[in-house]
Amino acid sequence: MDIKQMVDVLFDVFEVNNDGVISRGEFVALAKSLLDEKELQFSSDIFREFDANHDNAISKDELIAMVIELAL
């Protein structure tokens, strides 16, 4: 599975309200799942870092960038 396919699966699993982006709450669930991180502050910091257009949501493109950067 390549990175795009992995992100597609992650996006589909955690984007539960079908608005086309990952909200802050959805992102916290994703971060807890991937990083086993329980602290909200840590996930908030990551969220802010990868919310490139500052719309308080993570698009699929922003999630791809996050996965690529964190995987390296």
Predicted model as a PDB file, atoms N, CA, C, CB and O in Angstrom, pLDDT in the B-factor column:
MODEL        1                                                                  
ATOM      1  N   MET A   1       0.849  -1.174   0.000  1.00 71.00           N  
ATOM      2  CA  MET A   1       0.000   0.000   0.000  1.00 71.00           C  
ATOM      3  C   MET A   1       0.894   1.236   0.000  1.00 71.00           C  
ATOM      4  CB  MET A   1      -0.965  -0.001   1.223  1.00 71.00           C  
ATOM      5  O   MET A   1       1.780   1.357   0.845  1.00 71.00           O  
ATOM      6  N   ASP A   2       0.670   2.154  -0.937  1.00 81.00           N  
ATOM      7  CA  ASP A   2       1.476   3.373  -0.968  1.00 81.00           C  
ATOM      8  C   ASP A   2       0.877   4.425  -0.026  1.00 81.00           C  
ATOM      9  CB  ASP A   2       1.569   3.928  -2.414  1.00 81.00           C  
ATOM     10  O   ASP A   2      -0.192   4.218   0.548  1.00 81.00           O  
ATOM     11  N   ILE A   3       1.575   5.546   0.123  1.00 79.00           N  
ATOM     12  CA  ILE A   3       1.161   6.582   1.076  1.00 79.00           C  
ATOM     13  C   ILE A   3      -0.215   7.135   0.732  1.00 79.00           C  
ATOM     14  CB  ILE A   3       2.184   7.718   1.107  1.00 79.00           C  
ATOM     15  O   ILE A   3      -1.033   7.345   1.627  1.00 79.00           O  
ATOM     16  N   LYS A   4      -0.484   7.373  -0.542  1.00 83.00           N  
ATOM     17  CA  LYS A   4      -1.794   7.918  -0.927  1.00 83.00           C  
ATOM     18  C   LYS A   4      -2.915   6.962  -0.548  1.00 83.00           C  
ATOM     19  CB  LYS A   4      -1.837   8.202  -2.436  1.00 83.00           C  
ATOM     20  O   LYS A   4      -3.951   7.393  -0.039  1.00 83.00           O  
ATOM     21  N   GLN A   5      -2.723   5.687  -0.787  1.00 87.00           N  
ATOM     22  CA  GLN A   5      -3.752   4.703  -0.422  1.00 87.00           C  
ATOM     23  C   GLN A   5      -3.934   4.655   1.096  1.00 87.00           C  
ATOM     24  CB  GLN A   5      -3.378   3.297  -0.961  1.00 87.00           C  
ATOM     25  O   GLN A   5      -5.058   4.557   1.588  1.00 87.00           O  
ATOM     26  N   MET A   6      -2.826   4.724   1.832  1.00 82.00           N  
ATOM     27  CA  MET A   6      -2.909   4.719   3.286  1.00 82.00           C  
ATOM     28  C   MET A   6      -3.672   5.944   3.792  1.00 82.00           C  
ATOM     29  CB  MET A   6      -1.503   4.676   3.900  1.00 82.00           C  
ATOM     30  O   MET A   6      -4.517   5.829   4.680  1.00 82.00           O  
ATOM     31  N   VAL A   7      -3.375   7.107   3.230  1.00 86.00           N  
ATOM     32  CA  VAL A   7      -4.066   8.331   3.636  1.00 86.00           C  
ATOM     33  C   VAL A   7      -5.545   8.254   3.277  1.00 86.00           C  
ATOM     34  CB  VAL A   7      -3.420   9.560   2.974  1.00 86.00           C  
ATOM     35  O   VAL A   7      -6.393   8.685   4.059  1.00 86.00           O  
ATOM     36  N   ASP A   8      -5.864   7.712   2.110  1.00 90.00           N  
ATOM     37  CA  ASP A   8      -7.269   7.554   1.730  1.00 90.00           C  
ATOM     38  C   ASP A   8      -8.022   6.727   2.773  1.00 90.00           C  
ATOM     39  CB  ASP A   8      -7.382   6.890   0.343  1.00 90.00           C  
ATOM     40  O   ASP A   8      -9.139   7.073   3.158  1.00 90.00           O  
ATOM     41  N   VAL A   9      -7.411   5.646   3.222  1.00 89.00           N  
ATOM     42  CA  VAL A   9      -8.050   4.790   4.229  1.00 89.00           C  
ATOM     43  C   VAL A   9      -8.186   5.545   5.548  1.00 89.00           C  
ATOM     44  CB  VAL A   9      -7.238   3.484   4.436  1.00 89.00           C  
ATOM     45  O   VAL A   9      -9.261   5.553   6.148  1.00 89.00           O  
ATOM     46  N   LEU A  10      -7.103   6.181   6.003  1.00 86.00           N  
ATOM     47  CA  LEU A  10      -7.154   6.957   7.249  1.00 86.00           C  
ATOM     48  C   LEU A  10      -8.227   8.037   7.174  1.00 86.00           C  
ATOM     49  CB  LEU A  10      -5.786   7.594   7.543  1.00 86.00           C  
ATOM     50  O   LEU A  10      -9.012   8.217   8.105  1.00 86.00           O  
ATOM     51  N   PHE A  11      -8.247   8.743   6.063  1.00 91.00           N  
ATOM     52  CA  PHE A  11      -9.203   9.834   5.894  1.00 91.00           C  
ATOM     53  C   PHE A  11     -10.625   9.294   5.974  1.00 91.00           C  
ATOM     54  CB  PHE A  11      -8.976  10.561   4.550  1.00 91.00           C  
ATOM     55  O   PHE A  11     -11.463   9.856   6.680  1.00 91.00           O  
ATOM     56  N   ASP A  12     -10.902   8.216   5.263  1.00 93.00           N  
ATOM     57  CA  ASP A  12     -12.246   7.640   5.256  1.00 93.00           C  
ATOM     58  C   ASP A  12     -12.661   7.133   6.632  1.00 93.00           C  
ATOM     59  CB  ASP A  12     -12.322   6.506   4.251  1.00 93.00           C  
ATOM     60  O   ASP A  12     -13.827   7.256   7.005  1.00 93.00           O  
ATOM     61  N   VAL A  13     -11.734   6.570   7.385  1.00 92.00           N  
ATOM     62  CA  VAL A  13     -12.053   6.039   8.712  1.00 92.00           C  
ATOM     63  C   VAL A  13     -12.327   7.159   9.714  1.00 92.00           C  
ATOM     64  CB  VAL A  13     -10.910   5.158   9.216  1.00 92.00           C  
ATOM     65  O   VAL A  13     -13.264   7.059  10.506  1.00 92.00           O  
ATOM     66  N   PHE A  14     -11.524   8.221   9.690  1.00 92.00           N  
ATOM     67  CA  PHE A  14     -11.625   9.246  10.726  1.00 92.00           C  
ATOM     68  C   PHE A  14     -12.470  10.453  10.338  1.00 92.00           C  
ATOM     69  CB  PHE A  14     -10.265   9.707  11.089  1.00 92.00           C  
ATOM     70  O   PHE A  14     -12.817  11.250  11.209  1.00 92.00           O  
ATOM     71  N   GLU A  15     -12.806  10.612   9.092  1.00 94.00           N  
ATOM     72  CA  GLU A  15     -13.658  11.723   8.658  1.00 94.00           C  
ATOM     73  C   GLU A  15     -15.106  11.241   8.749  1.00 94.00           C  
ATOM     74  CB  GLU A  15     -13.295  12.203   7.186  1.00 94.00           C  
ATOM     75  O   GLU A  15     -15.723  10.884   7.745  1.00 94.00           O  
ATOM     76  N   VAL A  16     -15.632  11.238   9.971  1.00 94.00           N  
ATOM     77  CA  VAL A  16     -16.898  10.562  10.246  1.00 94.00           C  
ATOM     78  C   VAL A  16     -18.149  11.362   9.894  1.00 94.00           C  
ATOM     79  CB  VAL A  16     -16.950  10.206  11.677  1.00 94.00           C  
ATOM     80  O   VAL A  16     -19.200  10.764   9.665  1.00 94.00           O  
ATOM     81  N   ASN A  17     -18.075  12.686   9.843  1.00 93.00           N  
ATOM     82  CA  ASN A  17     -19.293  13.461   9.571  1.00 93.00           C  
ATOM     83  C   ASN A  17     -19.473  13.799   8.095  1.00 93.00           C  
ATOM     84  CB  ASN A  17     -19.273  14.738  10.372  1.00 93.00           C  
ATOM     85  O   ASN A  17     -20.393  14.533   7.733  1.00 93.00           O  
ATOM     86  N   ASN A  18     -18.609  13.271   7.249  1.00 93.00           N  
ATOM     87  CA  ASN A  18     -18.736  13.395   5.789  1.00 93.00           C  
ATOM     88  C   ASN A  18     -18.813  14.837   5.281  1.00 93.00           C  
ATOM     89  CB  ASN A  18     -19.958  12.658   5.336  1.00 93.00           C  
ATOM     90  O   ASN A  18     -19.565  15.142   4.356  1.00 93.00           O  
ATOM     91  N   ASP A  19     -18.015  15.723   5.907  1.00 95.00           N  
ATOM     92  CA  ASP A  19     -17.973  17.098   5.412  1.00 95.00           C  
ATOM     93  C   ASP A  19     -16.756  17.359   4.527  1.00 95.00           C  
ATOM     94  CB  ASP A  19     -17.974  18.067   6.579  1.00 95.00           C  
ATOM     95  O   ASP A  19     -16.540  18.484   4.078  1.00 95.00           O  
ATOM     96  N   GLY A  20     -15.968  16.324   4.280  1.00 94.00           N  
ATOM     97  CA  GLY A  20     -14.841  16.435   3.355  1.00 94.00           C  
ATOM     98  C   GLY A  20     -13.528  16.842   3.973  1.00 94.00           C  
ATOM     99  O   GLY A  20     -12.516  16.913   3.276  1.00 94.00           O  
ATOM    100  N   VAL A  21     -13.516  17.116   5.288  1.00 95.00           N  
ATOM    101  CA  VAL A  21     -12.287  17.475   5.998  1.00 95.00           C  
ATOM    102  C   VAL A  21     -12.282  16.786   7.352  1.00 95.00           C  
ATOM    103  CB  VAL A  21     -12.160  19.018   6.162  1.00 95.00           C  
ATOM    104  O   VAL A  21     -13.322  16.330   7.825  1.00 95.00           O  
ATOM    105  N   ILE A  22     -11.121  16.711   7.972  1.00 93.00           N  
ATOM    106  CA  ILE A  22     -11.005  16.152   9.308  1.00 93.00           C  
ATOM    107  C   ILE A  22     -11.044  17.302  10.304  1.00 93.00           C  
ATOM    108  CB  ILE A  22      -9.699  15.310   9.464  1.00 93.00           C  
ATOM    109  O   ILE A  22     -10.145  18.142  10.338  1.00 93.00           O  
ATOM    110  N   SER A  23     -12.093  17.327  11.110  1.00 92.00           N  
ATOM    111  CA  SER A  23     -12.248  18.376  12.120  1.00 92.00           C  
ATOM    112  C   SER A  23     -11.257  18.151  13.252  1.00 92.00           C  
ATOM    113  CB  SER A  23     -13.698  18.409  12.666  1.00 92.00           C  
ATOM    114  O   SER A  23     -10.588  17.119  13.306  1.00 92.00           O  
ATOM    115  N   ARG A  24     -11.168  19.112  14.147  1.00 89.00           N  
ATOM    116  CA  ARG A  24     -10.257  18.992  15.282  1.00 89.00           C  
ATOM    117  C   ARG A  24     -10.597  17.750  16.120  1.00 89.00           C  
ATOM    118  CB  ARG A  24     -10.319  20.264  16.157  1.00 89.00           C  
ATOM    119  O   ARG A  24      -9.690  17.023  16.527  1.00 89.00           O  
ATOM    120  N   GLY A  25     -11.853  17.501  16.377  1.00 89.00           N  
ATOM    121  CA  GLY A  25     -12.244  16.326  17.156  1.00 89.00           C  
ATOM    122  C   GLY A  25     -11.889  15.025  16.455  1.00 89.00           C  
ATOM    123  O   GLY A  25     -11.409  14.083  17.085  1.00 89.00           O  
ATOM    124  N   GLU A  26     -12.126  14.975  15.156  1.00 90.00           N  
ATOM    125  CA  GLU A  26     -11.766  13.792  14.377  1.00 90.00           C  
ATOM    126  C   GLU A  26     -10.249  13.603  14.378  1.00 90.00           C  
ATOM    127  CB  GLU A  26     -12.293  13.912  12.928  1.00 90.00           C  
ATOM    128  O   GLU A  26      -9.754  12.476  14.413  1.00 90.00           O  
ATOM    129  N   PHE A  27      -9.521  14.717  14.340  1.00 87.00           N  
ATOM    130  CA  PHE A  27      -8.065  14.648  14.337  1.00 87.00           C  
ATOM    131  C   PHE A  27      -7.534  14.097  15.658  1.00 87.00           C  
ATOM    132  CB  PHE A  27      -7.471  16.030  14.067  1.00 87.00           C  
ATOM    133  O   PHE A  27      -6.567  13.335  15.670  1.00 87.00           O  
ATOM    134  N   VAL A  28      -8.159  14.475  16.764  1.00 83.00           N  
ATOM    135  CA  VAL A  28      -7.736  13.959  18.066  1.00 83.00           C  
ATOM    136  C   VAL A  28      -7.869  12.437  18.074  1.00 83.00           C  
ATOM    137  CB  VAL A  28      -8.577  14.592  19.216  1.00 83.00           C  
ATOM    138  O   VAL A  28      -6.978  11.739  18.559  1.00 83.00           O  
ATOM    139  N   ALA A  29      -8.976  11.920  17.539  1.00 86.00           N  
ATOM    140  CA  ALA A  29      -9.164  10.465  17.460  1.00 86.00           C  
ATOM    141  C   ALA A  29      -8.090   9.833  16.581  1.00 86.00           C  
ATOM    142  CB  ALA A  29     -10.568  10.127  16.912  1.00 86.00           C  
ATOM    143  O   ALA A  29      -7.557   8.776  16.919  1.00 86.00           O  
ATOM    144  N   LEU A  30      -7.770  10.468  15.457  1.00 84.00           N  
ATOM    145  CA  LEU A  30      -6.734   9.959  14.556  1.00 84.00           C  
ATOM    146  C   LEU A  30      -5.380   9.953  15.253  1.00 84.00           C  
ATOM    147  CB  LEU A  30      -6.668  10.805  13.271  1.00 84.00           C  
ATOM    148  O   LEU A  30      -4.652   8.963  15.175  1.00 84.00           O  
ATOM    149  N   ALA A  31      -5.034  11.040  15.931  1.00 79.00           N  
ATOM    150  CA  ALA A  31      -3.740  11.141  16.611  1.00 79.00           C  
ATOM    151  C   ALA A  31      -3.632  10.095  17.714  1.00 79.00           C  
ATOM    152  CB  ALA A  31      -3.544  12.553  17.197  1.00 79.00           C  
ATOM    153  O   ALA A  31      -2.583   9.471  17.876  1.00 79.00           O  
ATOM    154  N   LYS A  32      -4.701   9.900  18.470  1.00 78.00           N  
ATOM    155  CA  LYS A  32      -4.674   8.890  19.531  1.00 78.00           C  
ATOM    156  C   LYS A  32      -4.456   7.506  18.940  1.00 78.00           C  
ATOM    157  CB  LYS A  32      -5.978   8.921  20.347  1.00 78.00           C  
ATOM    158  O   LYS A  32      -3.726   6.688  19.500  1.00 78.00           O  
ATOM    159  N   SER A  33      -5.085   7.254  17.824  1.00 79.00           N  
ATOM    160  CA  SER A  33      -4.961   5.947  17.184  1.00 79.00           C  
ATOM    161  C   SER A  33      -3.558   5.718  16.631  1.00 79.00           C  
ATOM    162  CB  SER A  33      -5.985   5.813  16.067  1.00 79.00           C  
ATOM    163  O   SER A  33      -2.980   4.651  16.835  1.00 79.00           O  
ATOM    164  N   LEU A  34      -3.015   6.697  15.943  1.00 73.00           N  
ATOM    165  CA  LEU A  34      -1.717   6.537  15.301  1.00 73.00           C  
ATOM    166  C   LEU A  34      -0.546   6.669  16.256  1.00 73.00           C  
ATOM    167  CB  LEU A  34      -1.575   7.535  14.213  1.00 73.00           C  
ATOM    168  O   LEU A  34       0.438   5.937  16.149  1.00 73.00           O  
ATOM    169  N   LEU A  35      -0.652   7.592  17.178  1.00 69.00           N  
ATOM    170  CA  LEU A  35       0.493   7.930  18.021  1.00 69.00           C  
ATOM    171  C   LEU A  35       0.347   7.442  19.446  1.00 69.00           C  
ATOM    172  CB  LEU A  35       0.703   9.409  18.025  1.00 69.00           C  
ATOM    173  O   LEU A  35       1.263   7.594  20.254  1.00 69.00           O  
ATOM    174  N   ASP A  36      -0.799   6.857  19.764  1.00 64.00           N  
ATOM    175  CA  ASP A  36      -1.093   6.452  21.127  1.00 64.00           C  
ATOM    176  C   ASP A  36      -0.868   7.625  22.076  1.00 64.00           C  
ATOM    177  CB  ASP A  36      -0.227   5.247  21.537  1.00 64.00           C  
ATOM    178  O   ASP A  36      -0.387   7.457  23.197  1.00 64.00           O  
ATOM    179  N   GLU A  37      -1.226   8.815  21.599  1.00 51.00           N  
ATOM    180  CA  GLU A  37      -1.012  10.050  22.355  1.00 51.00           C  
ATOM    181  C   GLU A  37      -2.312  10.421  23.057  1.00 51.00           C  
ATOM    182  CB  GLU A  37      -0.529  11.211  21.422  1.00 51.00           C  
ATOM    183  O   GLU A  37      -3.347  10.583  22.411  1.00 51.00           O  
ATOM    184  N   LYS A  38      -2.259  10.554  24.359  1.00 53.00           N  
ATOM    185  CA  LYS A  38      -3.454  10.847  25.143  1.00 53.00           C  
ATOM    186  C   LYS A  38      -3.601  12.328  25.483  1.00 53.00           C  
ATOM    187  CB  LYS A  38      -3.434  10.044  26.410  1.00 53.00           C  
ATOM    188  O   LYS A  38      -4.664  12.751  25.939  1.00 53.00           O  
ATOM    189  N   GLU A  39      -2.572  13.105  25.272  1.00 57.00           N  
ATOM    190  CA  GLU A  39      -2.631  14.507  25.660  1.00 57.00           C  
ATOM    191  C   GLU A  39      -3.200  15.354  24.524  1.00 57.00           C  
ATOM    192  CB  GLU A  39      -1.237  15.014  26.057  1.00 57.00           C  
ATOM    193  O   GLU A  39      -2.685  15.346  23.406  1.00 57.00           O  
ATOM    194  N   LEU A  40      -4.263  16.077  24.829  1.00 55.00           N  
ATOM    195  CA  LEU A  40      -4.910  16.928  23.838  1.00 55.00           C  
ATOM    196  C   LEU A  40      -3.964  18.005  23.321  1.00 55.00           C  
ATOM    197  CB  LEU A  40      -6.156  17.571  24.429  1.00 55.00           C  
ATOM    198  O   LEU A  40      -4.012  18.341  22.138  1.00 55.00           O  
ATOM    199  N   GLN A  41      -3.106  18.552  24.179  1.00 61.00           N  
ATOM    200  CA  GLN A  41      -2.198  19.614  23.758  1.00 61.00           C  
ATOM    201  C   GLN A  41      -1.279  19.141  22.643  1.00 61.00           C  
ATOM    202  CB  GLN A  41      -1.373  20.109  24.941  1.00 61.00           C  
ATOM    203  O   GLN A  41      -1.038  19.878  21.686  1.00 61.00           O  
ATOM    204  N   PHE A  42      -0.769  17.940  22.750  1.00 66.00           N  
ATOM    205  CA  PHE A  42       0.125  17.410  21.726  1.00 66.00           C  
ATOM    206  C   PHE A  42      -0.586  17.321  20.385  1.00 66.00           C  
ATOM    207  CB  PHE A  42       0.656  16.034  22.135  1.00 66.00           C  
ATOM    208  O   PHE A  42      -0.041  17.750  19.368  1.00 66.00           O  
ATOM    209  N   SER A  43      -1.795  16.771  20.370  1.00 73.00           N  
ATOM    210  CA  SER A  43      -2.525  16.649  19.113  1.00 73.00           C  
ATOM    211  C   SER A  43      -2.933  18.024  18.592  1.00 73.00           C  
ATOM    212  CB  SER A  43      -3.763  15.759  19.296  1.00 73.00           C  
ATOM    213  O   SER A  43      -2.991  18.230  17.380  1.00 73.00           O  
ATOM    214  N   SER A  44      -3.217  18.968  19.491  1.00 78.00           N  
ATOM    215  CA  SER A  44      -3.547  20.327  19.059  1.00 78.00           C  
ATOM    216  C   SER A  44      -2.366  20.992  18.373  1.00 78.00           C  
ATOM    217  CB  SER A  44      -3.997  21.170  20.249  1.00 78.00           C  
ATOM    218  O   SER A  44      -2.527  21.695  17.376  1.00 78.00           O  
ATOM    219  N   ASP A  45      -1.173  20.761  18.918  1.00 81.00           N  
ATOM    220  CA  ASP A  45       0.038  21.327  18.301  1.00 81.00           C  
ATOM    221  C   ASP A  45       0.244  20.757  16.902  1.00 81.00           C  
ATOM    222  CB  ASP A  45       1.280  21.044  19.177  1.00 81.00           C  
ATOM    223  O   ASP A  45       0.546  21.498  15.967  1.00 81.00           O  
ATOM    224  N   ILE A  46       0.082  19.442  16.754  1.00 81.00           N  
ATOM    225  CA  ILE A  46       0.232  18.810  15.447  1.00 81.00           C  
ATOM    226  C   ILE A  46      -0.854  19.324  14.496  1.00 81.00           C  
ATOM    227  CB  ILE A  46       0.164  17.263  15.574  1.00 81.00           C  
ATOM    228  O   ILE A  46      -0.580  19.618  13.333  1.00 81.00           O  
ATOM    229  N   PHE A  47      -2.072  19.427  14.995  1.00 85.00           N  
ATOM    230  CA  PHE A  47      -3.181  19.914  14.168  1.00 85.00           C  
ATOM    231  C   PHE A  47      -2.854  21.301  13.609  1.00 85.00           C  
ATOM    232  CB  PHE A  47      -4.497  19.960  14.988  1.00 85.00           C  
ATOM    233  O   PHE A  47      -2.982  21.539  12.409  1.00 85.00           O  
ATOM    234  N   ARG A  48      -2.435  22.203  14.482  1.00 87.00           N  
ATOM    235  CA  ARG A  48      -2.101  23.571  14.035  1.00 87.00           C  
ATOM    236  C   ARG A  48      -0.973  23.558  13.011  1.00 87.00           C  
ATOM    237  CB  ARG A  48      -1.703  24.451  15.236  1.00 87.00           C  
ATOM    238  O   ARG A  48      -1.005  24.308  12.035  1.00 87.00           O  
ATOM    239  N   GLU A  49       0.018  22.711  13.233  1.00 88.00           N  
ATOM    240  CA  GLU A  49       1.162  22.653  12.319  1.00 88.00           C  
ATOM    241  C   GLU A  49       0.742  22.223  10.918  1.00 88.00           C  
ATOM    242  CB  GLU A  49       2.220  21.696  12.858  1.00 88.00           C  
ATOM    243  O   GLU A  49       1.256  22.754   9.933  1.00 88.00           O  
ATOM    244  N   PHE A  50      -0.174  21.280  10.813  1.00 89.00           N  
ATOM    245  CA  PHE A  50      -0.522  20.734   9.505  1.00 89.00           C  
ATOM    246  C   PHE A  50      -1.796  21.317   8.906  1.00 89.00           C  
ATOM    247  CB  PHE A  50      -0.666  19.261   9.611  1.00 89.00           C  
ATOM    248  O   PHE A  50      -2.152  20.975   7.778  1.00 89.00           O  
ATOM    249  N   ASP A  51      -2.482  22.182   9.626  1.00 93.00           N  
ATOM    250  CA  ASP A  51      -3.630  22.907   9.069  1.00 93.00           C  
ATOM    251  C   ASP A  51      -3.079  24.106   8.293  1.00 93.00           C  
ATOM    252  CB  ASP A  51      -4.641  23.369  10.207  1.00 93.00           C  
ATOM    253  O   ASP A  51      -3.158  25.249   8.743  1.00 93.00           O  
ATOM    254  N   ALA A  52      -2.523  23.815   7.121  1.00 92.00           N  
ATOM    255  CA  ALA A  52      -1.753  24.798   6.348  1.00 92.00           C  
ATOM    256  C   ALA A  52      -2.549  26.055   6.002  1.00 92.00           C  
ATOM    257  CB  ALA A  52      -1.253  24.164   5.076  1.00 92.00           C  
ATOM    258  O   ALA A  52      -1.994  27.154   6.004  1.00 92.00           O  
ATOM    259  N   ASN A  53      -3.830  25.909   5.708  1.00 93.00           N  
ATOM    260  CA  ASN A  53      -4.619  27.088   5.326  1.00 93.00           C  
ATOM    261  C   ASN A  53      -5.392  27.673   6.510  1.00 93.00           C  
ATOM    262  CB  ASN A  53      -5.592  26.725   4.207  1.00 93.00           C  
ATOM    263  O   ASN A  53      -6.196  28.588   6.330  1.00 93.00           O  
ATOM    264  N   HIS A  54      -5.158  27.160   7.701  1.00 94.00           N  
ATOM    265  CA  HIS A  54      -5.724  27.681   8.955  1.00 94.00           C  
ATOM    266  C   HIS A  54      -7.251  27.770   8.932  1.00 94.00           C  
ATOM    267  CB  HIS A  54      -5.147  29.052   9.245  1.00 94.00           C  
ATOM    268  O   HIS A  54      -7.836  28.739   9.416  1.00 94.00           O  
ATOM    269  N   ASP A  55      -7.889  26.733   8.357  1.00 95.00           N  
ATOM    270  CA  ASP A  55      -9.357  26.729   8.323  1.00 95.00           C  
ATOM    271  C   ASP A  55      -9.948  25.856   9.425  1.00 95.00           C  
ATOM    272  CB  ASP A  55      -9.850  26.244   6.963  1.00 95.00           C  
ATOM    273  O   ASP A  55     -11.141  25.550   9.415  1.00 95.00           O  
ATOM    274  N   ASN A  56      -9.097  25.458  10.378  1.00 93.00           N  
ATOM    275  CA  ASN A  56      -9.514  24.641  11.518  1.00 93.00           C  
ATOM    276  C   ASN A  56     -10.022  23.269  11.087  1.00 93.00           C  
ATOM    277  CB  ASN A  56     -10.594  25.361  12.307  1.00 93.00           C  
ATOM    278  O   ASN A  56     -10.911  22.693  11.714  1.00 93.00           O  
ATOM    279  N   ALA A  57      -9.437  22.759  10.003  1.00 94.00           N  
ATOM    280  CA  ALA A  57      -9.764  21.427   9.490  1.00 94.00           C  
ATOM    281  C   ALA A  57      -8.554  20.904   8.718  1.00 94.00           C  
ATOM    282  CB  ALA A  57     -11.047  21.461   8.577  1.00 94.00           C  
ATOM    283  O   ALA A  57      -7.744  21.681   8.212  1.00 94.00           O  
ATOM    284  N   ILE A  58      -8.444  19.587   8.636  1.00 92.00           N  
ATOM    285  CA  ILE A  58      -7.354  18.951   7.898  1.00 92.00           C  
ATOM    286  C   ILE A  58      -7.928  18.338   6.627  1.00 92.00           C  
ATOM    287  CB  ILE A  58      -6.632  17.868   8.768  1.00 92.00           C  
ATOM    288  O   ILE A  58      -8.736  17.410   6.681  1.00 92.00           O  
ATOM    289  N   SER A  59      -7.503  18.867   5.486  1.00 94.00           N  
ATOM    290  CA  SER A  59      -7.950  18.317   4.206  1.00 94.00           C  
ATOM    291  C   SER A  59      -7.154  17.049   3.902  1.00 94.00           C  
ATOM    292  CB  SER A  59      -7.786  19.362   3.057  1.00 94.00           C  
ATOM    293  O   SER A  59      -6.180  16.742   4.588  1.00 94.00           O  
ATOM    294  N   LYS A  60      -7.567  16.332   2.892  1.00 91.00           N  
ATOM    295  CA  LYS A  60      -6.839  15.125   2.512  1.00 91.00           C  
ATOM    296  C   LYS A  60      -5.406  15.481   2.101  1.00 91.00           C  
ATOM    297  CB  LYS A  60      -7.568  14.390   1.359  1.00 91.00           C  
ATOM    298  O   LYS A  60      -4.474  14.750   2.437  1.00 91.00           O  
ATOM    299  N   ASP A  61      -5.215  16.592   1.379  1.00 92.00           N  
ATOM    300  CA  ASP A  61      -3.863  17.009   0.986  1.00 92.00           C  
ATOM    301  C   ASP A  61      -3.004  17.338   2.210  1.00 92.00           C  
ATOM    302  CB  ASP A  61      -3.932  18.230   0.051  1.00 92.00           C  
ATOM    303  O   ASP A  61      -1.822  16.998   2.253  1.00 92.00           O  
ATOM    304  N   GLU A  62      -3.603  18.002   3.206  1.00 91.00           N  
ATOM    305  CA  GLU A  62      -2.852  18.318   4.424  1.00 91.00           C  
ATOM    306  C   GLU A  62      -2.505  17.033   5.183  1.00 91.00           C  
ATOM    307  CB  GLU A  62      -3.664  19.278   5.331  1.00 91.00           C  
ATOM    308  O   GLU A  62      -1.430  16.934   5.774  1.00 91.00           O  
ATOM    309  N   LEU A  63      -3.406  16.057   5.166  1.00 88.00           N  
ATOM    310  CA  LEU A  63      -3.132  14.779   5.821  1.00 88.00           C  
ATOM    311  C   LEU A  63      -2.005  14.036   5.108  1.00 88.00           C  
ATOM    312  CB  LEU A  63      -4.400  13.912   5.859  1.00 88.00           C  
ATOM    313  O   LEU A  63      -1.161  13.419   5.757  1.00 88.00           O  
ATOM    314  N   ILE A  64      -1.989  14.091   3.790  1.00 88.00           N  
ATOM    315  CA  ILE A  64      -0.896  13.481   3.028  1.00 88.00           C  
ATOM    316  C   ILE A  64       0.435  14.108   3.432  1.00 88.00           C  
ATOM    317  CB  ILE A  64      -1.130  13.644   1.504  1.00 88.00           C  
ATOM    318  O   ILE A  64       1.408  13.394   3.676  1.00 88.00           O  
ATOM    319  N   ALA A  65       0.486  15.439   3.506  1.00 89.00           N  
ATOM    320  CA  ALA A  65       1.711  16.133   3.895  1.00 89.00           C  
ATOM    321  C   ALA A  65       2.136  15.718   5.306  1.00 89.00           C  
ATOM    322  CB  ALA A  65       1.514  17.662   3.822  1.00 89.00           C  
ATOM    323  O   ALA A  65       3.324  15.522   5.562  1.00 89.00           O  
ATOM    324  N   MET A  66       1.178  15.584   6.214  1.00 85.00           N  
ATOM    325  CA  MET A  66       1.489  15.200   7.580  1.00 85.00           C  
ATOM    326  C   MET A  66       2.063  13.782   7.630  1.00 85.00           C  
ATOM    327  CB  MET A  66       0.236  15.301   8.458  1.00 85.00           C  
ATOM    328  O   MET A  66       3.074  13.543   8.289  1.00 85.00           O  
ATOM    329  N   VAL A  67       1.430  12.864   6.947  1.00 82.00           N  
ATOM    330  CA  VAL A  67       1.894  11.473   6.946  1.00 82.00           C  
ATOM    331  C   VAL A  67       3.300  11.382   6.364  1.00 82.00           C  
ATOM    332  CB  VAL A  67       0.927  10.574   6.146  1.00 82.00           C  
ATOM    333  O   VAL A  67       4.151  10.676   6.904  1.00 82.00           O  
ATOM    334  N   ILE A  68       3.544  12.089   5.274  1.00 83.00           N  
ATOM    335  CA  ILE A  68       4.862  12.053   4.653  1.00 83.00           C  
ATOM    336  C   ILE A  68       5.912  12.627   5.600  1.00 83.00           C  
ATOM    337  CB  ILE A  68       4.854  12.829   3.325  1.00 83.00           C  
ATOM    338  O   ILE A  68       6.974  12.030   5.777  1.00 83.00           O  
ATOM    339  N   GLU A  69       5.627  13.781   6.211  1.00 83.00           N  
ATOM    340  CA  GLU A  69       6.616  14.404   7.099  1.00 83.00           C  
ATOM    341  C   GLU A  69       6.863  13.565   8.354  1.00 83.00           C  
ATOM    342  CB  GLU A  69       6.155  15.806   7.498  1.00 83.00           C  
ATOM    343  O   GLU A  69       8.008  13.412   8.777  1.00 83.00           O  
ATOM    344  N   LEU A  70       5.818  13.029   8.942  1.00 74.00           N  
ATOM    345  CA  LEU A  70       5.989  12.261  10.177  1.00 74.00           C  
ATOM    346  C   LEU A  70       6.602  10.898   9.914  1.00 74.00           C  
ATOM    347  CB  LEU A  70       4.657  12.094  10.882  1.00 74.00           C  
ATOM    348  O   LEU A  70       7.197  10.304  10.812  1.00 74.00           O  
ATOM    349  N   ALA A  71       6.464  10.389   8.680  1.00 68.00           N  
ATOM    350  CA  ALA A  71       7.033   9.090   8.355  1.00 68.00           C  
ATOM    351  C   ALA A  71       8.529   9.173   8.089  1.00 68.00           C  
ATOM    352  CB  ALA A  71       6.331   8.502   7.155  1.00 68.00           C  
ATOM    353  O   ALA A  71       9.224   8.160   8.160  1.00 68.00           O  
ATOM    354  N   LEU A  72       9.031  10.355   7.785  1.00 54.00           N  
ATOM    355  CA  LEU A  72      10.451  10.498   7.469  1.00 54.00           C  
ATOM    356  C   LEU A  72      11.237  10.711   8.695  1.00 54.00           C  
ATOM    357  CB  LEU A  72      10.691  11.622   6.514  1.00 54.00           C  
ATOM    358  O   LEU A  72      12.458  10.853   8.628  1.00 54.00           O  
TER     359      LEU A  72                                                      
ENDMDL                                                                          
END                                                                             
